[in-house]
Amino acid sequence: MYVLSQTVSVVTNLEDNCSNYIFQILHRLSNGDASLFACILWSIWKKHNNKVWNDVVDAQCFVIERAKCLLADWEAVKMASAGKNSAHNFNTQQQQQNKEFKWKKPSPGKMKFNIDASFPNHDNRVSIGMCIRDEEGTFVLAKTEWFEPKCDVHIGQALGLLSALHWGHELHLGHVDFELDSKKVVDSFKSNNYDHTEFGSILKDCKSLVSRFYENSSVEFVWRQENEVAHQLAKAATLSTSFQILIEPPFCIEHILSNEVL
C-alpha cells in the first residue's frame, strides 16, 4: 500500500487528465500493485453507487477491505484454474485442482464448523452463516444471524468466529475444526502479538473460548470454494428478519452439501 500511495502522489503532480492519470499509475506499478489499484477503483465506484441508489455510506476502510477481498477472490480463482490450458495431462491437473479447493471431512471423532460473513450492499447489516457437519460430512445444524451497523470486513469475520464459538459451546460439541475464508482473522488468531484494537479484543475473546471449552480443536483458513456452504448461508441471512437455527438443510445449500460428500 505504501508504494501504491507514493505512486499516486507522484502522478497527481504530473497529470491533470483522468484517463492519463489512471494509465500512468498502472504503468508505474508492479503487476500486484496494479491489480490492487484496479480493485480499489472498482470499490470506489461501488461506494458511489451505494450512496446514490441505496443511501448507504461505506467507510473508507471498508472500501479498501472490499477491494482486497475482491483481489483475493480473483487470485484464488486464477490459482484454481492455473494449468487448464496445458495440453499435457489436462484431466489429471483438473482433478488435482478440484480436490485442492474442495471441502474436506474432519478427522474421525471431530465436527467441522464452517463460518462466513456477508456484507450486503442493500442495507447496513453484516450477516453471518454457520454450518456444522460430522466426520462423515453429514449435515448436523446450521445457523444464520446478523448484526448492525456494518463494520470492517475483518471485524465482521472475527465476530462471526466469536459467535460460532459461543454456539458450539452451547451445543457441547467437544472436538471441532472451525474453518473460515478470512486469512487475516485466522493468522491474527494464531499470532501471539497483542492487538489493542477492537479487532484484537474480539480475537482475545475467541482465544479464551477455545482454550477453555475446545480440547483438540483448531481454527483454520480455507479458500472460498471450500467454504461455499457458509458463504451461501451468510447471503441467505440477509433475507430473514430474525435469526434462524436450521435442523434441515435449506434449499440454498442442498446441492453444495451433496456435491461435497461425493
C-alpha positions as CSV (number, residue, x, y, z in Angstrom):
1,M,0.0,0.0,0.0
2,Y,2.9,2.4,0.7
3,V,4.3,2.0,-2.9
4,L,0.8,2.5,-4.3
5,S,0.2,5.7,-2.3
6,Q,3.6,7.1,-3.2
7,T,3.0,6.4,-6.9
8,V,-0.5,8.1,-6.8
9,S,1.1,11.1,-5.1
10,V,3.8,11.4,-7.8
11,V,1.4,11.0,-10.8
12,T,-1.0,13.5,-9.3
13,N,1.6,16.3,-9.7
14,L,2.2,15.2,-13.4
15,E,-1.2,14.6,-14.9
16,D,-4.4,16.6,-15.0
17,N,-6.4,14.3,-17.3
18,C,-8.3,11.5,-15.6
19,S,-7.6,8.7,-18.1
20,N,-3.9,9.7,-18.4
21,Y,-3.7,9.8,-14.6
22,I,-5.0,6.2,-14.2
23,F,-2.9,4.7,-17.0
24,Q,0.3,6.5,-15.8
25,I,-0.3,4.9,-12.3
26,L,-0.9,1.5,-13.8
27,H,2.2,1.8,-16.0
28,R,4.4,2.6,-12.9
29,L,3.1,-0.1,-10.6
30,S,4.1,-3.8,-10.4
31,N,1.5,-6.3,-11.5
32,G,0.4,-7.0,-8.0
33,D,0.0,-3.3,-7.0
34,A,-1.7,-2.5,-10.4
35,S,-4.2,-5.3,-9.7
36,L,-5.0,-3.8,-6.2
37,F,-5.3,-0.3,-7.7
38,A,-7.8,-1.5,-10.2
39,C,-9.8,-3.2,-7.5
40,I,-9.8,0.0,-5.4
41,L,-11.1,1.9,-8.3
42,W,-14.0,-0.6,-8.6
43,S,-14.7,-0.4,-4.9
44,I,-14.8,3.4,-5.1
45,W,-17.3,3.1,-7.9
46,K,-19.3,0.7,-5.7
47,K,-19.2,3.2,-2.9
48,H,-20.6,5.9,-5.2
49,N,-23.5,3.6,-6.3
50,N,-24.3,2.6,-2.7
51,K,-24.7,6.2,-1.8
52,V,-26.8,7.1,-4.9
53,W,-29.0,4.1,-5.1
54,N,-29.1,2.7,-1.5
55,D,-28.3,5.8,0.6
56,V,-25.6,3.8,2.3
57,V,-22.2,5.4,3.0
58,D,-19.3,3.0,3.0
59,A,-16.5,3.8,5.4
60,Q,-13.1,4.4,3.7
61,C,-11.5,1.4,5.4
62,F,-14.4,-0.8,4.2
63,V,-13.8,0.4,0.6
64,I,-10.1,-0.7,0.9
65,E,-11.0,-4.1,2.6
66,R,-13.6,-4.8,-0.1
67,A,-11.0,-4.2,-2.8
68,K,-8.6,-6.5,-1.1
69,C,-11.2,-9.2,-0.7
70,L,-12.1,-8.9,-4.4
71,L,-8.4,-9.3,-5.4
72,A,-8.0,-12.3,-3.0
73,D,-11.0,-14.0,-4.6
74,W,-9.7,-13.3,-8.1
75,E,-6.3,-14.7,-7.2
76,A,-7.9,-17.8,-5.7
77,V,-9.9,-18.4,-8.9
78,K,-6.8,-17.8,-11.0
79,M,-4.8,-20.3,-8.9
80,A,-7.6,-22.8,-9.2
81,S,-7.7,-22.5,-13.0
82,A,-3.9,-22.5,-13.5
83,G,-2.8,-25.1,-15.9
84,K,-6.2,-25.5,-17.5
85,N,-4.8,-24.6,-20.9
86,S,-2.0,-27.1,-20.7
87,A,-2.4,-29.9,-23.2
88,H,-0.2,-32.3,-21.1
89,N,-2.2,-34.4,-18.6
90,F,-5.1,-32.0,-18.6
91,N,-7.6,-34.2,-16.9
92,T,-5.2,-35.1,-14.1
93,Q,-4.4,-31.4,-13.4
94,Q,-8.1,-30.7,-13.3
95,Q,-8.7,-33.4,-10.7
96,Q,-5.9,-32.1,-8.6
97,Q,-7.3,-28.5,-8.7
98,N,-10.8,-29.7,-7.8
99,K,-9.5,-31.7,-5.0
100,E,-7.4,-28.9,-3.6
101,F,-10.3,-26.5,-3.3
102,K,-13.0,-29.0,-2.2
103,W,-14.4,-29.1,1.3
104,K,-12.8,-31.9,3.3
105,K,-14.3,-34.0,6.0
106,P,-12.9,-33.6,9.5
107,S,-10.8,-36.3,11.1
108,P,-12.6,-39.2,12.9
109,G,-14.3,-38.1,16.1
110,K,-14.4,-34.4,15.2
111,M,-17.0,-32.0,13.9
112,K,-16.4,-29.4,11.2
113,F,-17.8,-25.9,11.7
114,N,-17.7,-23.6,8.7
115,I,-18.3,-19.8,9.2
116,D,-18.6,-16.9,6.9
117,A,-19.8,-13.2,6.9
118,S,-21.5,-11.3,4.2
119,F,-21.7,-7.5,3.7
120,P,-24.7,-6.8,1.5
121,N,-24.9,-3.5,-0.3
122,H,-28.6,-3.0,0.1
123,D,-28.6,-2.5,3.9
124,N,-26.4,-1.6,6.9
125,R,-26.2,-5.2,8.3
126,V,-23.5,-7.8,8.5
127,S,-24.9,-11.3,8.0
128,I,-23.4,-14.5,9.4
129,G,-23.7,-18.1,8.2
130,M,-22.6,-21.2,10.0
131,C,-22.8,-24.9,9.2
132,I,-21.9,-27.9,11.3
133,R,-21.1,-31.3,9.7
134,D,-19.9,-34.6,11.3
135,E,-17.0,-36.8,10.4
136,E,-19.0,-38.4,7.5
137,G,-19.8,-35.0,6.0
138,T,-23.4,-35.3,7.1
139,F,-25.3,-32.0,7.8
140,V,-25.9,-31.6,11.6
141,L,-27.1,-28.0,12.1
142,A,-26.9,-24.6,10.5
143,K,-27.5,-21.1,11.8
144,T,-28.0,-17.6,10.3
145,E,-27.9,-14.3,12.1
146,W,-27.0,-10.7,11.5
147,F,-26.0,-7.6,13.3
148,E,-25.7,-3.9,12.6
149,P,-24.3,-1.5,11.8
150,K,-22.0,-2.6,9.0
151,C,-18.3,-2.8,10.0
152,D,-14.9,-3.5,8.5
153,V,-14.7,-6.9,6.8
154,H,-12.1,-8.4,9.2
155,I,-14.1,-7.3,12.2
156,G,-17.3,-8.8,10.8
157,Q,-15.5,-12.1,10.1
158,A,-14.0,-12.1,13.6
159,L,-17.4,-11.6,15.1
160,G,-18.7,-14.5,13.1
161,L,-16.0,-16.7,14.5
162,L,-16.8,-15.5,18.1
163,S,-20.5,-16.2,17.6
164,A,-19.7,-19.7,16.3
165,L,-17.5,-20.5,19.3
166,H,-20.3,-19.4,21.7
167,W,-22.9,-21.5,19.8
168,G,-20.6,-24.5,19.6
169,H,-20.0,-24.3,23.4
170,E,-23.8,-24.2,24.0
171,L,-24.1,-27.3,21.9
172,H,-21.3,-29.1,23.8
173,L,-19.7,-30.1,20.5
174,G,-16.3,-31.0,22.0
175,H,-13.6,-31.6,19.3
176,V,-14.2,-29.2,16.5
177,D,-12.4,-27.9,13.4
178,F,-13.5,-24.3,12.8
179,E,-13.0,-23.0,9.2
180,L,-13.4,-19.6,7.6
181,D,-12.1,-17.9,4.5
182,S,-10.6,-14.8,6.2
183,K,-6.8,-15.3,6.3
184,K,-6.4,-12.1,8.3
185,V,-8.7,-13.4,11.1
186,V,-7.0,-16.9,11.2
187,D,-3.5,-15.5,11.1
188,S,-4.2,-13.0,13.8
189,F,-6.0,-15.7,15.9
190,K,-2.8,-17.8,15.8
191,S,-0.5,-14.9,16.4
192,N,1.0,-14.2,19.8
193,N,1.1,-10.4,19.2
194,Y,-1.3,-8.4,21.3
195,D,-3.6,-6.1,19.4
196,H,-5.2,-3.3,21.4
197,T,-7.8,-2.5,18.8
198,E,-11.5,-3.7,18.7
199,F,-10.4,-6.5,16.3
200,G,-7.7,-7.6,18.8
201,S,-10.3,-7.6,21.6
202,I,-12.6,-9.9,19.7
203,L,-9.9,-12.3,18.9
204,K,-8.8,-12.3,22.5
205,D,-12.3,-13.5,23.4
206,C,-12.1,-16.2,20.7
207,K,-8.8,-17.5,22.0
208,S,-10.2,-17.6,25.6
209,L,-13.2,-19.7,24.5
210,V,-11.1,-22.1,22.5
211,S,-8.7,-22.6,25.4
212,R,-11.5,-23.1,27.9
213,F,-14.0,-25.2,26.0
214,Y,-12.4,-26.8,22.9
215,E,-9.9,-29.5,23.5
216,N,-8.2,-30.9,20.4
217,S,-9.8,-28.3,18.2
218,S,-8.5,-25.8,15.6
219,V,-9.2,-22.6,13.7
220,E,-8.1,-22.8,10.1
221,F,-8.2,-20.8,6.9
222,V,-9.8,-22.3,3.8
223,W,-10.4,-20.9,0.3
224,R,-13.8,-19.5,-0.5
225,Q,-14.5,-22.6,-2.7
226,E,-14.1,-24.8,0.4
227,N,-16.4,-22.6,2.5
228,E,-19.3,-22.2,0.0
229,V,-21.9,-23.6,2.3
230,A,-21.3,-21.0,5.0
231,H,-21.0,-18.3,2.3
232,Q,-24.4,-19.1,0.9
233,L,-25.9,-19.2,4.4
234,A,-24.5,-15.8,5.1
235,K,-26.1,-14.4,2.0
236,A,-29.4,-16.0,2.9
237,A,-29.3,-14.4,6.3
238,T,-29.9,-11.0,4.8
239,L,-33.3,-12.2,3.6
240,S,-34.5,-13.1,7.1
241,T,-35.9,-10.7,9.7
242,S,-34.8,-12.9,12.6
243,F,-32.0,-15.4,13.5
244,Q,-32.6,-19.0,12.3
245,I,-31.4,-22.3,13.6
246,L,-31.8,-24.9,10.8
247,I,-32.2,-28.6,11.6
248,E,-32.7,-29.5,8.0
249,P,-30.5,-28.2,5.1
250,P,-32.2,-25.2,3.4
251,F,-32.6,-25.2,-0.3
252,C,-29.8,-22.8,-1.0
253,I,-27.1,-25.3,0.2
254,E,-28.7,-28.7,-0.6
255,H,-26.8,-29.1,-3.9
256,I,-23.5,-28.0,-2.3
257,L,-23.8,-30.5,0.5
258,S,-24.5,-33.3,-1.9
259,N,-21.5,-32.4,-4.1
260,E,-19.1,-32.1,-1.3
261,V,-19.6,-35.5,0.2
262,L,-19.0,-37.3,-3.1
